[in-house]
């Protein structure tokens, strides 16, 4: 039996990892791992907490069902919680779940459907009219996005049934609309969306419904949640919704046992490449609604449904070279340059190698034949070397001792996997720090994406984020792809950001280990940058969820003269 302390450490590690990736996924819309890997970690944590109930915690990621709602929208308390689904990763796990259902209801039938990759919403109808549309939020409290929901043309605003009706559906962005949206964003030098799911979420949560209306969102309704009329089965319910004018879950298949379910999954899985929208699995639901009610639910998931998750797709290709990128915190990340290969619906020519340890652990060499893995739109990664293909021409790769951009010393701090550039004036760090400063969850400067930041730097118009607030119309109007209107819109967006709340500024400064939640807590506590700048260690650790690492990072940030100069220039420019 494992030592309880070791198990406790593993549980804590999983929670940290899941919270981090949940933050990257739900808050920043910048996922770093595949859904498959995230779900596997969550599954491991769920099993450990079930096996060792004394380690359960009300703040564990297993108690959450998504991101907390934003405060700009009115909040909606869901009358029936919008739960997530239990995941199964193999046909064996699926068989065990079906057998448990069959032990109670031998006559149970199941409906197999596509799991649309989008944003879950609730639609409420009274007297035949749509009165409210809400996002899932954290499962119990969502956001009222009724005006945005009404811009989705496939959602009926009126239906013939006057009974109270609440349905659940998945708002998504079709692949073609996603491609066009990102092309438009690139033209405007704005940050593109990572994948159609994040584009759908960002579009539905726009404060201006006119923007949502331009984004070509769509929906598939997948469940009746509340209904005053008579419906006995899930399949009957979907058929009825179709007659009312709803666009319901496509490709639904009725099955009697595990063999039929597996056949249906394989059939639907083979269709993935032909679909005009993304899916992230297959959903299997008990068909009989009375059985569902009796089966009930846990705090997190219904007992009457599961989601089968497809493994991340893998392909074999050649690793031609390893190049280095420098991030805004100075982290030097190795990236594999590959022979192009089609995987998960797109052509891939690069893959992440994470860090020095990853390369050594997997014994990756330039010239190797490698197996790469990609799920959805996540950045692909090299997962294995096909060593029997080696012919002696392969070259060992060593991480540099100098920054590849500025030539400063590159060091690896104790306890860290990343190699970092020691020069805080490194051009690569400056560029990425300005991009971060202007990003949606920081100062939210619309129109100031990576391409525009590069233009401003290349034309010697800015050297740090504070220089943005000193730009003049004549400085930017003649830049590539700029005109009178674009230049004025950018200046208006920059000026508007001066009045942002302090937590946006704190997050925008890019202090290591200070994420979105940490910035909110710190901002709420100190109220101003001046007070934060003067804070001592003991003041910082009093703040909710600020630990030793974050506190020391904040102290170190305000010791650096360049950062103090940046703060002064921002203050002089009238930034709140």
C-alpha positions in Angstrom: 0.0 0.0 0.0 1.3 3.4 -0.9 2.3 5.9 1.8 -0.7 8.2 2.5 1.7 11.2 2.4 2.8 10.3 -1.2 -0.9 9.9 -2.2 -1.6 13.3 -0.6 1.2 14.9 -2.6 -0.1 13.3 -5.8 -3.6 14.6 -5.1 -2.3 18.1 -4.5 -0.1 18.0 -7.6 -3.1 16.9 -9.7 -5.2 19.7 -8.3 -2.5 22.3 -9.1 -2.2 21.0 -12.6 -5.9 20.8 -13.3 -6.5 24.3 -11.8 -3.7 25.7 -14.0 -4.9 24.1 -17.2 -8.5 25.0 -16.3 -7.4 28.6 -16.0 -5.5 28.5 -19.4 -8.6 26.8 -21.0 -11.6 28.6 -19.5 -10.1 32.1 -18.7 -7.3 32.8 -21.2 -8.7 30.6 -24.0 -5.1 29.4 -24.5 -5.1 25.6 -23.8 -1.8 23.9 -23.5 -2.8 20.2 -23.3 -5.3 18.1 -25.1 -8.8 17.5 -23.6 -7.9 13.8 -23.5 -4.9 14.5 -21.2 -6.9 16.9 -19.1 -9.7 14.4 -18.7 -7.3 11.6 -17.8 -5.8 13.7 -15.0 -9.3 14.6 -13.8 -10.3 10.9 -13.9 -7.2 10.0 -11.8 -8.0 12.7 -9.2 -11.7 11.5 -9.0 -10.6 7.9 -8.3 -8.1 9.0 -5.7 -10.6 11.1 -3.8 -13.1 8.2 -4.0 -10.5 5.8 -2.6 -9.3 8.2 0.1 -12.4 10.3 1.1 -10.4 12.0 3.9 -8.5 13.8 1.1 -11.6 15.3 -0.5 -11.9 19.1 -0.5 -14.7 21.5 -1.3 -12.3 23.5 -3.4 -11.0 20.5 -5.5 -11.4 20.8 -9.3 -13.6 17.7 -9.0 -16.2 19.9 -7.4 -16.3 22.3 -10.3 -18.0 22.2 -13.7 -16.3 24.9 -15.6 -15.3 28.6 -15.3 -16.8 31.1 -13.0 -19.2 33.6 -14.7 -17.9 37.0 -15.7 -19.3 40.0 -13.8 -20.3 42.1 -16.8 -23.4 40.0 -17.4 -26.3 39.5 -15.0 -26.0 36.2 -13.1 -28.6 33.4 -13.6 -29.1 30.7 -11.0 -29.9 27.4 -12.8 -33.0 25.8 -11.5 -31.5 22.4 -12.5 -27.7 22.4 -12.3 -25.9 22.2 -15.6 -23.5 19.3 -14.9 -20.6 17.9 -16.8 -20.5 14.3 -18.0 -18.5 11.4 -16.6 -15.8 10.5 -19.1 -14.9 7.0 -20.3 -11.6 6.4 -22.2 -12.1 2.8 -23.4 -14.7 0.3 -24.5 -14.0 -1.7 -21.3 -15.0 1.3 -19.1 -18.0 1.9 -21.3 -19.1 -1.7 -20.9 -18.8 -1.5 -17.1 -21.0 1.6 -17.1 -23.6 -0.1 -19.3 -23.6 -3.2 -17.1 -24.3 -1.1 -14.0 -27.3 0.4 -15.7 -28.5 -3.0 -16.9 -28.2 -4.4 -13.4 -31.0 -2.0 -12.3 -32.9 -1.8 -15.6 -32.4 -4.8 -17.8 -34.6 -3.3 -20.5 -32.7 0.0 -20.6 -32.0 1.5 -24.1 -29.4 4.1 -24.9 -29.1 7.0 -27.3 -25.7 7.6 -28.9 -25.0 11.2 -30.1 -22.1 13.4 -31.2 -20.5 15.5 -28.4 -20.4 18.9 -30.0 -17.4 20.9 -29.1 -18.7 24.3 -28.0 -20.3 26.2 -25.2 -23.3 24.7 -23.2 -26.3 27.0 -22.8 -29.8 26.8 -21.3 -32.8 28.2 -23.2 -36.0 28.9 -21.3 -39.4 29.3 -23.0 -42.7 30.5 -21.3 -46.0 30.8 -23.2 -44.2 29.9 -26.4 -41.6 32.6 -26.2 -37.9 32.6 -25.6 -37.5 34.6 -22.3 -33.9 33.7 -21.3 -30.7 32.3 -22.6 -27.9 31.5 -20.1 -24.4 30.1 -20.2 -23.4 27.1 -18.0 -20.9 29.2 -15.9 -19.8 27.1 -13.0 -22.8 24.7 -13.3 -25.0 26.4 -10.7 -24.7 30.1 -11.7 -24.4 31.2 -15.3 -24.5 34.4 -17.3 -27.6 35.9 -18.9 -26.7 36.1 -22.6 -30.3 36.4 -23.9 -29.6 39.2 -26.3 -26.7 37.4 -27.8 -28.6 34.1 -28.0 -31.2 35.8 -30.0 -28.7 36.6 -32.7 -28.3 32.8 -33.5 -30.6 32.3 -36.3 -31.2 28.6 -35.7 -32.7 29.3 -32.3 -36.5 29.8 -32.5 -37.7 32.9 -30.7 -41.3 31.6 -30.6 -42.6 28.0 -30.5 -46.1 26.7 -30.8 -46.0 24.9 -27.4 -47.2 27.2 -24.6 -46.0 24.9 -21.8 -42.9 25.9 -19.8 -39.9 24.4 -21.6 -36.2 24.6 -20.7 -33.8 23.0 -23.2 -30.0 22.6 -23.1 -27.8 22.9 -26.1 -24.3 23.5 -27.4 -23.5 26.8 -29.1 -20.6 26.2 -31.6 -18.8 27.9 -34.5 -18.8 26.0 -37.8 -15.3 25.3 -39.1 -15.8 27.6 -42.2 -16.9 30.5 -40.0 -14.0 30.0 -37.7 -11.5 30.1 -40.6 -13.1 33.4 -41.9 -13.1 35.0 -38.5 -9.4 34.3 -37.9 -8.5 35.5 -41.4 -10.3 38.8 -40.6 -8.5 39.1 -37.2 -5.2 38.6 -38.9 -6.0 41.4 -41.4 -6.7 43.7 -38.4 -3.6 42.5 -36.6 -5.7 41.1 -33.8 -5.1 38.0 -31.7 -6.7 35.0 -33.4 -8.7 32.3 -31.6 -7.0 29.0 -30.7 -9.9 26.8 -32.0 -13.7 27.0 -32.9 -14.7 26.2 -29.3 -12.9 29.2 -27.9 -14.2 31.4 -30.7 -17.7 30.3 -29.9 -17.3 31.1 -26.2 -15.6 34.4 -26.8 -18.3 35.4 -29.3 -21.3 34.4 -27.2 -19.9 36.3 -24.2 -19.5 39.6 -26.1 -21.1 42.6 -24.3 -22.2 43.9 -27.7 -24.8 41.6 -29.4 -23.9 43.2 -32.8 -20.5 41.6 -32.6 -22.0 38.2 -31.7 -24.4 38.5 -34.6 -21.4 38.8 -37.0 -19.8 35.7 -35.7 -22.0 33.1 -37.5 -22.7 31.0 -34.4 -24.9 28.0 -34.5 -26.5 25.5 -32.0 -27.5 21.9 -31.5 -30.1 21.3 -28.8 -29.4 18.1 -27.0 -31.7 17.8 -24.0 -35.1 18.7 -22.5 -34.4 19.9 -19.0 -37.8 21.0 -17.8 -41.2 20.5 -19.5 -44.8 20.7 -18.3 -46.0 18.5 -21.1 -45.8 14.7 -21.6 -42.5 13.3 -22.9 -41.4 9.8 -21.9 -38.1 9.2 -23.6 -35.0 11.3 -24.7 -35.4 10.3 -28.3 -39.1 11.2 -28.3 -38.1 14.6 -26.8 -35.6 15.3 -29.5 -38.0 14.3 -32.2 -40.6 16.7 -30.6 -38.2 19.6 -30.4 -37.4 19.1 -34.1 -41.1 19.6 -34.9 -41.0 22.8 -32.8 -38.3 24.2 -35.0 -35.2 23.4 -32.9 -32.0 22.3 -34.5 -31.4 19.1 -32.5 -28.4 16.9 -31.9 -27.6 15.2 -35.2 -26.7 11.6 -35.9 -28.5 10.1 -32.9 -28.6 6.3 -32.8 -30.8 4.1 -30.5 -28.9 1.1 -29.0 -29.9 -1.8 -26.8 -26.6 -3.1 -25.5 -22.8 -2.5 -25.4 -22.1 -4.1 -28.8 -24.6 -1.8 -30.5 -23.2 1.2 -28.7 -19.6 0.4 -29.7 -20.7 0.0 -33.4 -22.5 3.3 -33.2 -19.4 5.0 -31.7 -17.2 3.6 -34.5 -19.6 4.6 -37.1 -19.8 8.2 -35.8 -16.1 8.3 -35.2 -15.4 7.5 -38.9 -17.5 10.6 -39.8 -15.4 13.1 -37.9 -13.4 14.3 -40.9 -16.6 15.0 -42.9 -18.3 17.1 -40.2 -18.6 20.9 -40.7 -18.1 21.3 -36.9 -15.8 20.0 -34.2 -16.7 17.2 -31.8 -14.8 16.1 -28.7 -16.3 12.7 -28.2 -19.5 10.7 -28.2 -22.3 10.9 -25.6 -24.3 7.9 -24.5 -27.5 8.5 -22.6 -30.2 6.4 -21.0 -33.3 6.9 -23.2 -36.1 6.4 -20.7 -36.7 9.7 -18.7 -38.2 7.9 -15.7 -35.1 5.7 -15.4 -33.0 8.8 -15.6 -34.9 10.4 -12.8 -34.5 7.3 -10.6 -30.8 7.0 -11.4 -30.2 10.6 -10.4 -26.8 12.3 -10.2 -23.7 12.9 -8.2 -22.6 16.4 -7.2 -20.7 16.7 -10.5 -22.2 14.3 -13.1 -25.5 12.6 -14.0 -25.5 8.8 -13.5 -27.6 8.3 -16.7 -25.0 9.5 -19.2 -21.3 9.3 -20.1 -19.0 10.8 -22.7 -16.7 8.4 -24.6 -13.4 10.3 -25.4 -11.5 9.5 -28.5 -7.7 9.1 -27.9 -5.5 11.9 -29.3 -4.6 11.2 -32.9 -1.0 10.1 -33.6 1.2 10.1 -36.7 4.8 9.2 -37.7 7.0 11.9 -39.3 10.6 13.2 -39.5 12.0 15.7 -37.0 14.1 18.0 -39.3 15.3 20.5 -36.8 14.9 22.0 -33.3 14.4 25.8 -33.0 14.1 28.0 -29.9 11.4 30.5 -28.9 11.7 33.1 -26.0 8.5 33.9 -24.1 7.5 37.0 -22.2 8.9 35.6 -18.9 12.2 34.7 -20.6 11.5 31.0 -20.9 13.4 29.4 -23.8 11.2 26.7 -25.3 12.4 24.1 -27.9 10.1 23.5 -30.8 10.4 20.6 -33.3 10.4 21.4 -37.0 8.7 18.5 -38.8 8.1 17.0 -42.2 4.5 18.3 -42.7 1.9 15.7 -41.9 -1.9 15.8 -41.8 -3.3 15.0 -38.3 -6.6 15.8 -36.5 -7.9 17.7 -39.5 -4.9 20.0 -40.2 -1.4 19.9 -41.6 1.3 20.1 -38.9 4.9 21.2 -39.4 5.8 22.1 -35.8 5.4 20.4 -32.4 6.3 21.4 -28.9 9.2 19.8 -27.1 8.4 21.5 -23.8 11.8 21.8 -22.2 15.3 20.3 -21.8 14.2 17.4 -19.5 11.5 16.4 -22.0 14.1 16.1 -24.8 16.5 14.1 -22.6 13.8 11.8 -21.1 12.6 10.8 -24.6 16.1 10.8 -26.1 15.0 13.1 -29.0 17.6 13.9 -31.7 17.6 16.0 -34.8 16.9 13.7 -37.7 14.8 11.2 -35.7 11.7 9.5 -37.0 9.1 10.5 -34.3 5.5 10.0 -33.3 3.5 13.2 -32.8 0.2 13.5 -31.1 -2.5 16.1 -31.6 -6.0 16.4 -30.3 -8.4 19.1 -31.7 -6.6 22.4 -32.1 -4.1 21.9 -29.3 -0.4 22.4 -30.2 0.9 19.0 -31.3 3.7 17.4 -29.3 6.4 14.8 -29.9 5.5 11.8 -27.7 7.9 9.1 -28.9 11.0 8.3 -30.9 11.0 5.4 -33.4 14.6 4.4 -32.5 14.7 1.4 -34.8 14.7 3.9 -37.7 17.9 5.5 -36.6 20.8 5.3 -39.2 23.6 7.2 -37.3 23.0 10.5 -39.1 21.0 11.9 -36.1 22.4 14.8 -34.2 22.2 15.3 -30.4 20.5 18.7 -29.4 21.8 20.7 -26.5 20.0 23.7 -25.0 22.1 26.9 -25.3 24.0 28.7 -22.6 23.0 32.0 -24.2 19.6 33.5 -25.2 19.1 32.9 -29.0 17.6 36.4 -29.4 19.7 38.8 -27.4 22.8 36.7 -26.4 22.4 37.2 -22.7 23.2 34.3 -20.3 20.5 31.6 -20.2 20.1 29.9 -16.8 17.9 27.2 -15.3 16.7 28.1 -11.8 16.7 25.4 -9.1 13.4 23.4 -9.1 12.4 24.6 -12.6 12.3 22.8 -15.9 12.6 25.9 -18.0 15.8 27.6 -19.2 15.4 31.4 -19.0 17.0 34.5 -20.6 18.4 36.7 -17.8 18.0 39.9 -19.8 14.7 41.7 -18.9 15.3 44.0 -21.9 15.5 41.0 -24.3 13.5 42.1 -27.5 11.6 38.8 -27.5 10.5 39.2 -23.9 9.5 42.8 -24.5 7.4 41.9 -27.6 5.5 39.1 -25.8 5.1 41.1 -22.6 3.4 43.9 -24.7 1.1 41.4 -26.4 0.2 40.0 -23.0 -0.4 43.5 -21.6 -2.9 44.3 -24.4 -4.6 40.9 -24.3 -8.3 40.4 -23.6 -8.0 39.4 -20.0 -5.4 42.1 -19.2 -5.9 45.7 -20.6 -8.2 44.5 -23.4 -6.9 46.8 -26.1 -8.9 45.8 -29.1 -6.9 45.9 -32.4 -3.5 45.5 -30.7 -2.7 41.9 -31.6 0.8 40.3 -32.2 1.1 41.7 -35.8 0.4 45.3 -34.7 2.7 45.0 -31.7 5.5 43.8 -34.1 4.8 46.8 -36.5 5.0 49.3 -33.6 8.3 47.8 -32.3 9.8 47.4 -35.8 9.0 51.1 -36.5 10.7 52.1 -33.2 7.3 53.5 -31.9 7.3 51.5 -28.7 9.9 49.9 -26.4 7.6 48.8 -23.6 3.8 48.8 -22.7 3.8 52.4 -21.4 4.8 53.7 -24.8 1.4 52.7 -26.1 -0.1 55.6 -24.2 2.2 58.2 -25.9 1.3 57.2 -29.4 -0.1 59.9 -31.7 -2.4 59.6 -34.7 0.4 60.7 -37.1 2.7 58.0 -35.6 0.5 55.1 -36.8 -1.8 56.3 -39.6 0.8 55.4 -42.3 1.7 52.0 -40.9 1.0 48.9 -43.1 -2.7 48.1 -43.2 -3.6 51.2 -41.3 -5.8 54.1 -42.4 -7.5 57.0 -40.7 -10.3 54.9 -39.2 -8.1 52.0 -38.0 -5.6 54.4 -36.5 -8.3 56.3 -34.6 -10.0 53.1 -33.4 -6.7 51.8 -32.0 -6.0 55.1 -30.2 -9.6 55.0 -28.8 -9.0 51.5 -27.5 -5.7 52.5 -25.9 -7.3 55.5 -24.3 -10.3 53.5 -23.0 -7.9 51.1 -21.3 -6.6 53.9 -19.0 -9.7 53.5 -16.9 -9.5 49.7 -16.4 -9.7 48.2 -12.9 -6.4 47.6 -11.1 -6.6 43.8 -11.4 -6.4 44.1 -15.2 -3.3 46.2 -14.9 -1.7 43.8 -12.3 -2.4 40.9 -14.6 -1.2 42.9 -17.6 2.2 43.5 -16.0 3.0 39.8 -16.4 4.4 39.2 -12.9 5.5 35.6 -12.7 3.1 33.3 -10.9 0.4 36.0 -10.7 -2.5 34.6 -12.8 -5.9 36.1 -13.4 -7.4 35.0 -10.0 -4.3 36.1 -8.1 -4.4 39.5 -9.8 -8.0 40.0 -8.8 -7.3 39.0 -5.2 -4.2 41.3 -5.0 -6.0 44.2 -6.7 -9.0 43.9 -4.4 -6.8 43.9 -1.3 -4.3 46.7 -2.1 -6.6 49.0 -4.3 -3.6 50.7 -6.0 -0.3 49.9 -7.6 1.4 52.4 -5.2 0.2 50.4 -2.2 1.1 47.1 -3.8 4.6 48.4 -4.7 5.2 49.3 -1.0 3.8 45.9 0.3 6.0 43.7 2.4 6.1 39.9 2.4 3.8 39.6 5.4 1.3 42.0 3.8 1.2 39.9 0.6 0.7 36.5 2.2 -2.3 37.8 4.1 -4.1 38.1 0.7 -6.4 35.2 -0.2 -4.5 32.4 -2.1 -1.2 34.3 -2.2 1.5 31.9 -1.1 5.2 32.1 -0.7 6.1 31.8 -4.4 3.7 34.5 -5.6 4.6 36.9 -2.8 8.3 36.6 -3.5 7.7 37.0 -7.2 5.8 40.3 -6.6 8.5 41.6 -4.3 11.2 40.7 -6.9 9.2 42.4 -9.7 9.1 45.7 -7.8 12.8 45.6 -7.0 13.8 45.8 -10.7 14.5 49.4 -11.9 13.0 48.7 -15.3 9.7 47.7 -13.8 9.6 50.7 -11.5 10.3 52.9 -14.6 7.4 51.2 -16.4 5.0 51.8 -13.5 6.0 55.5 -13.4 5.5 56.0 -17.1 2.1 54.3 -16.9 1.1 56.5 -14.0 2.3 59.6 -15.8 0.3 58.6 -18.9 -2.9 58.5 -16.8 -3.4 54.8 -16.5 -5.7 54.1 -13.6 
